[in-house]
Amino acid sequence: MRPFAPFLIPLIIVLGYLIPTIFLFRQRNWRTSDKVLLLIGLGVSAVWVLTAIPAGLGSVFPTIAWKRIEPFLFLTLSVVFLEFTRAFLQQNQPSLLNWGLAVAGGLGFVLLDTGWLALPDFTLAMGPMVISNLTLFPLLKQTIPTIFMVSAWGAILGEYLKRRSPLHRNRMLYWMLSTAAMIGGALLLLQQNWLWGVSIQWAGMALLVYTVIHPRLSDLATGIRRGIRYALTILIPITVAIGLSSGIFYLVGTAELFPLHLTTDAVFSMVLTGVLLFILYQPLSQITRRASNRLLFGQRYEAETVMREYSQAISQVISLEGLTAATMGIFQKAFETQRGTLLVMDDMDERGWYLKVLPGLGVPFGEPRLFLRKNSPLAQWFADNAEPLHQYFLDVDPRFQEQNSREMQEWRQLNMEVFLPVRRSDAVIGLIALGLRRAGRAYTTSELSLLQTLADQTGIALENATLFDGVQQRANQLTLLNEIGRVITTALDLEPVMQLIAKRLENAFKGMSGFIFLVDEAQQDLVLNTVFGTKRTLTSALRVGPGRGLIGWVAQHGQSALAYDLQTDSRYDSQVEGFLIPKGRAALCVPVRAQNQIIGVILLVDASRTSLGPAELSLLDSIASFASIAISNARQVAAREAQLRRQVETLRIEVDELKREQHVDEIVGTEFFQGLRQRASQLRRRTPPPEDNPNQGEAQ
């Protein structure tokens, strides 16, 4: 066995690093930046540890100068550690500054180690230490990597203080514990205490790999509080039983103060203590547990009471606003929730879900609607699982990495901590979104179970409230359409009609920009006629040919269009829609049709991607139908007026001609004109006709 002794310690260390590496490689998503950097870090760390300890690679390959390679490995490990920390914090873009400093440090190591760089001796301002070429290299090879390590810890601590989410903080605590163990183990290895060093480093590596692989980490603070609660639940009843037993013996005078003192009555005192403990343990443990829950977990409720009050509250409301107020009131009272609201399934089509964010606790005016693609990981989760989902899991769980980044940002902007699906007949009809608690504590497993039970009870109430609000909304839309139809159909001139249509559209779609185009029948293109909801002044009328941009596409195909992201839509034209509203995101475009002919197009644009959907498209289509009637009537009136003007002009010309003919007849019929005619006739008879004389021209 002695010939294998030099290989034993390196083999143990290699196995210690190989096992977590295999676990990382077995993950389907091991190619993410944090896992790749962790794999690189494990490999570099293994080589560095093997070069640092006396029984490492130096004993296996004694001909290689491993000590000269060690500083470069330590530098590489430190910068990889910093980049891994940034990726762990979801700062996935690599830092060119860090890698640039690492390359510069590596070049400095090479120059100092080879002696190519010679510096004069100098003294540091902070002390009398003299720095020379012999002392500078050992100083730098420890200082530069230490700077990277300290930067990594600084980034973690800064993010820990900035983050309010308890689950994110808990994940950072796991990082701190694991990396502290790895650093401590490395220091022990450098001191040749390889048994403890390898053991502690292995524990740190295992904990770090577990932290990276498993997003569902046990909450450390909750675990500590549970341990304290468990100890108090056991110790307080025992202490009370012993105290009562001691008091009884003290009063009757049959024993000393401590009942378990070895006296002749020791057996009786133990029996009395056991009887008291048997009688008092259950009520005292319940009281202790309830007090511990209040003090340690902030639990100020009884589950049965909360469920009863919740059921009574939601059964007495019929509107979505009332249901939101009732549910959030219970959650704030029982769980000290600071922020929360309801997300209601507003619409659904082949593309995905539209969730309406209602005004709620800490959400005074509501937010724009959220959109979820139908086959996205988040939509699949809510469709397949009837359990709470933390925002923390959306951030760190690999299953949600394929979610659209813009959609993820919109969910983060809600500033919520947990989402509870509300289901009805195995279909998701809404979500209960809850923010942080007042004390900043995480929701415990029992609290999440209770919250999901309450969410399951909300299904019927939410469905009824949604139906009630839907009926009320349709009634409001019918009232709006009737008002629009009454107003715009009373005007007969085209210009007032267009202004009335623009005004009603602006009132119906507040905060949005709109443009109305009319077809020029002579040139068969669209001409911008009216603008509303924007402060931009268009100095010239914009003309759009058939098929050009979203507007031309709608006019050419005669179909309504909904663009959730206008600038990425294939029909978008930067010289048409981009000219009208450069910062527009969502857009509705509907044709204005009269007698199966396109006479115009209405374009509605908003800066929010989720504010427009199928419901708004249907409403705009209905308004466009009324607008087409008004525009057609105005055009028909204008055409009739033009025809009447032409007829009047023709009649005027005919009347003038008749007047002239009548005046001539009157002149011809006078005696004076007849006399002139007779005299002219006489003069013609007296004057002989001229003879033809060919020489007349020459004689003259």
Secondary structure, DSSP 8 states (H G I E B T S, - for coil): -GGGHHHHHHHHHHHHHHHHHHHHHTSTTTTSHHHHHHHHHHHHHHHHHHHHSTTSHHHHSTTS-HHHHHHHHHHHHHHHHHHHHHHHTT--S--HHHHHHHHHHHHHHHHHHHT------EE-TTSS-EE-HHHHHHHHHHHHHHHHHHHHHHHHHHHHHH---HHHHHHHHHHHHHHHHHHHHHHHHHTT-HHHHHHHHHHHHHHHHHHHH-S----HHHHHHHHHHHHHHHHHHHHHHHHHHHHHHHHHTSS-SSTTSSSTTHHHHHHHHHHHHHHHHHHHHHHHHHHHHHHHS-----HHHHHHHHHHHHTT--SHHHHHHHHHHHHHHHH-BS-EEEEEEEEE-SSEEEEEE--BBTBSS-EEEEEEETTSHHHHHHHH--S-EEHHHHHH-GGGTTS-HHHHHHHHHT--SEEEEEEETTEEEEEEEE--BTT-----HHHHHHHHHHHHHHHHHHHHHHHHHHHHHHHHHHHHHHHHHHHHTT--SHHHHHHHHHHHHHHHSTT-EEEEEEEETTTTEEEEEEEES------S--EE-TTSHHHHHHHHH---EEESSGGGSTT--TTTHHHH-TT--EEEEEEEEETTEEEEEEEEEES-SSS--HHHHHHHHHHHHHHHHHHHHHHHHHHHHHHHHHHHHHHHHHHHHHHHHHHHHHHHTSHHHHHHHHHHHHHHHHS------TTHHHH-
